[in-house]
Amino acid sequence: MTVIALSDGAPNTFDGTAPDRVCCRPTRAELHAFPSPTPARGRALVYAGGGYLRLIHDKEGVEIAQWLNTLGLDAYVLVHRLPGQDGHPFDTALQDGLCALAHLAALPPLPLLHVGLSSGGHLAGVMACQPTPMTVAGAVIAYAPLNANHRDHKAPRGKPDYPPPEKQAFYDAWPIGIAGEPHGLPRCPVFLAYALHDTVVPVDHALNLLKAAQAHGLDVEAHLFPQAEHGFALRQRGGTHDQWPTLAARWMGDRLGR
């Protein structure tokens, strides 16, 4: 693994020990590069969750990157700064993501996949809406608060705004998959994996994107798992959601032309 600094600041440090490290106070934007052990057929930009309050670095970043390596993908885990923390603006995660895209665009060309879980899935959706000279093959998004944290589209209705204000402002600026918000419609195919009975991130987020896909002719494949809990990632295997990595791998293979 190689650390690539994308901004000024001290190197990031992590709380806890592997395999459960989290980054509670990112000090700079970084890419943690995990090269494929075989000639790469594509690249993946990986976004860990943590509710834009921290980053679940190992479970939703490193472990995802290592899985993608087994599929012949070079994987880059983005450690991004957090909205409202240490004076960072509401869109700091997007700005750090754009720096990551610029870095990858300067490498020899390979198709790109955005891969994100939980709030990292929201950021993956935001990044899938951005113009880039690279060929973006798709976005893989799991149990992500894509749109129903927006103040006008909340589920459940009436839930309070999220602190800090910059975090809520980012959700309001980028609802992903609302038919009436065209700037938040992904420019690439999307694969969704959600927990049907998730109370942390209700399935409404996925359903809204599916409605937008129907209205706008988007390419979206969605899987709902009744036994899954929020945060299943690659660890929780006690239900049919143990098949989501296989389904996602097949889908990515199709997008990359196998």
C-alpha positions in Angstrom: 0.0 0.0 0.0 1.2 3.5 -0.9 0.0 6.8 0.5 -0.5 9.6 -2.0 -1.0 13.1 -0.5 -3.5 15.2 -2.4 -3.4 18.3 -0.2 -1.3 20.1 2.3 -1.5 19.0 5.9 0.0 16.4 8.3 -0.3 12.7 7.4 -3.5 11.2 8.6 -3.6 9.1 11.7 -6.1 6.4 12.7 -7.8 5.4 15.9 -7.9 1.8 17.0 -6.0 -1.2 15.5 -6.4 -3.1 12.3 -8.8 -4.4 11.1 -11.1 -1.8 12.9 -9.2 1.5 12.4 -11.2 4.7 11.9 -10.1 8.2 11.0 -11.8 10.6 13.3 -10.1 13.8 12.2 -8.6 13.7 8.7 -5.8 16.3 8.4 -5.3 16.1 4.6 -6.7 14.4 1.5 -5.0 11.2 0.7 -5.2 8.2 -1.6 -4.2 4.9 -0.2 -3.2 2.8 -3.2 -3.7 -0.9 -3.3 -2.4 -2.3 -6.7 -3.8 -5.4 -8.3 -1.5 -8.4 -8.0 -2.2 -9.1 -11.7 -2.3 -6.7 -14.7 -5.1 -4.3 -13.9 -8.2 -4.2 -16.1 -9.5 -1.1 -14.3 -9.3 1.2 -11.3 -11.6 1.7 -8.4 -11.9 4.8 -6.3 -13.2 3.6 -2.9 -15.1 5.8 -0.4 -15.5 4.6 3.2 -18.6 5.6 5.3 -18.8 7.1 8.7 -21.7 9.6 8.4 -19.3 12.4 7.3 -18.3 12.5 11.0 -15.4 10.0 10.7 -14.2 7.4 8.2 -14.6 3.6 8.7 -11.2 3.1 7.1 -10.6 -0.7 7.4 -14.1 -2.2 7.2 -15.4 0.0 4.4 -12.2 1.1 2.8 -9.2 -1.2 3.0 -11.2 -4.5 3.0 -13.2 -3.3 0.0 -9.9 -2.3 -1.8 -8.4 -5.7 -1.1 -11.6 -7.5 -2.4 -11.4 -5.3 -5.6 -7.7 -6.4 -6.0 -8.9 -10.0 -6.3 -11.1 -8.9 -9.3 -8.1 -7.4 -11.1 -8.6 -3.8 -10.1 -6.2 -1.3 -8.8 -8.0 0.3 -5.8 -7.5 3.7 -4.2 -9.1 4.4 -0.9 -9.9 8.1 -0.5 -9.3 9.6 2.9 -11.2 12.9 2.6 -11.7 15.8 5.0 -15.1 16.2 6.8 -17.7 19.0 6.3 -17.6 21.5 9.2 -14.7 19.9 10.9 -11.7 22.2 11.5 -13.4 24.9 9.4 -13.7 22.8 6.3 -16.6 23.8 3.9 -19.7 21.9 3.3 -18.4 20.4 0.0 -14.9 19.5 1.2 -15.4 15.8 0.5 -16.4 16.6 -3.1 -13.4 18.9 -3.5 -11.1 16.1 -2.2 -12.8 13.6 -4.5 -12.1 15.9 -7.5 -8.4 16.0 -6.5 -8.5 12.2 -6.5 -10.0 12.2 -10.0 -7.4 14.6 -11.3 -4.6 12.4 -9.9 -6.1 9.2 -11.5 -6.7 11.0 -14.8 -3.0 11.7 -15.1 -2.2 7.9 -15.0 -2.2 5.6 -18.0 -5.9 5.2 -19.1 -8.0 2.5 -17.5 -11.8 2.5 -16.9 -12.8 3.8 -13.5 -15.4 2.5 -11.0 -16.7 4.5 -8.0 -17.3 2.2 -5.0 -18.8 3.5 -1.8 -20.6 2.2 1.3 -22.9 4.1 3.7 -22.1 7.9 3.5 -19.2 6.8 1.3 -21.9 5.5 -1.1 -23.4 9.0 -1.1 -20.0 10.4 -2.0 -19.6 7.8 -4.7 -22.9 8.9 -6.1 -21.8 12.6 -6.0 -18.6 11.7 -7.8 -20.6 9.7 -10.4 -22.3 13.0 -11.3 -19.0 14.8 -12.0 -17.6 15.3 -15.5 -14.2 13.7 -16.1 -12.1 12.8 -19.1 -11.8 9.3 -17.8 -14.1 6.4 -18.9 -16.3 5.8 -15.9 -17.6 2.2 -16.1 -20.0 2.5 -13.2 -20.7 3.0 -9.5 -21.2 0.4 -6.9 -23.1 1.7 -3.9 -24.2 -0.1 -0.7 -26.6 1.1 2.0 -26.0 4.7 1.2 -28.0 7.8 2.3 -28.3 9.0 -1.3 -31.1 11.4 -1.2 -33.6 11.0 1.7 -31.4 13.1 4.0 -32.2 16.2 1.9 -34.4 18.5 3.8 -37.1 18.4 1.1 -37.1 14.6 0.7 -36.5 13.2 4.2 -37.4 9.7 5.2 -38.8 9.2 7.6 -40.6 12.5 7.2 -39.9 15.1 9.9 -36.5 13.8 11.0 -34.2 16.6 12.3 -31.4 18.1 10.3 -27.9 16.5 10.8 -25.2 18.4 12.7 -23.0 20.0 11.9 -24.8 22.4 9.5 -22.2 21.8 6.8 -23.1 18.1 6.7 -26.7 18.9 6.2 -25.8 21.5 3.6 -23.9 18.8 1.6 -26.8 16.5 1.6 -29.1 19.3 0.5 -26.7 20.3 -2.3 -26.3 16.8 -3.6 -29.4 14.6 -3.5 -28.4 11.6 -5.7 -31.3 10.1 -7.7 -34.2 12.5 -7.3 -36.0 12.9 -10.6 -36.5 16.7 -10.1 -32.8 17.3 -9.3 -31.0 16.5 -12.6 -27.6 17.6 -11.4 -27.7 14.6 -9.0 -28.4 12.0 -11.6 -25.3 9.7 -12.1 -23.6 9.8 -15.5 -22.8 6.1 -15.4 -24.4 2.8 -14.7 -25.1 2.1 -11.0 -25.3 -1.1 -8.9 -27.2 -0.8 -5.6 -27.1 -3.2 -2.5 -29.4 -2.3 0.4 -30.9 -3.7 3.5 -34.6 -3.9 3.2 -35.3 -3.2 6.9 -32.4 -0.8 7.5 -33.6 1.8 10.1 -30.3 3.8 9.8 -30.5 4.3 6.0 -34.1 3.5 5.0 -34.6 1.8 1.6 -36.4 4.9 0.4 -33.0 6.2 -0.7 -32.7 3.3 -3.2 -36.4 3.5 -4.2 -36.0 7.2 -5.1 -33.1 6.5 -7.4 -35.1 3.7 -9.0 -37.9 6.1 -9.7 -35.5 8.6 -11.2 -33.9 5.9 -13.3 -37.3 4.9 -14.7 -38.2 8.6 -15.4 -34.8 9.4 -17.0 -33.8 6.1 -18.6 -30.8 5.5 -16.3 -29.0 2.2 -16.0 -29.5 1.0 -12.4 -29.4 -2.5 -11.0 -30.7 -2.9 -7.4 -30.6 -5.7 -4.9 -32.6 -5.6 -1.6 -31.7 -8.1 1.2 -34.3 -8.8 3.9 -31.9 -10.3 6.5 -29.2 -7.6 6.2 -28.5 -4.9 8.8 -27.0 -1.5 8.1 -23.2 -1.7 7.6 -23.1 -5.3 6.3 -20.0 -4.6 4.1 -18.1 -7.8 3.5 -18.3 -9.0 7.1 -22.0 -9.8 7.8 -22.8 -13.1 5.9 -25.8 -14.4 7.8 -28.3 -14.0 5.1 -28.8 -13.7 1.3 -26.7 -10.5 1.4 -23.7 -12.8 1.5 -24.2 -12.9 -2.3 -23.8 -9.2 -2.9 -20.1 -9.3 -3.5 -20.6 -12.0 -6.2 -23.4 -10.0 -7.8 -21.4 -6.9 -7.8 -18.3 -8.6 -9.2 -20.4 -10.0 -12.1 -21.9 -6.6 -12.7 -18.5 -4.9 -12.7 -17.1 -7.6 -15.0 -19.9 -6.8 -17.5 -19.2 -3.1 -17.3 -15.5 -3.7 -17.9 -16.1 -6.2 -20.7 -14.8 -9.0 -18.6 
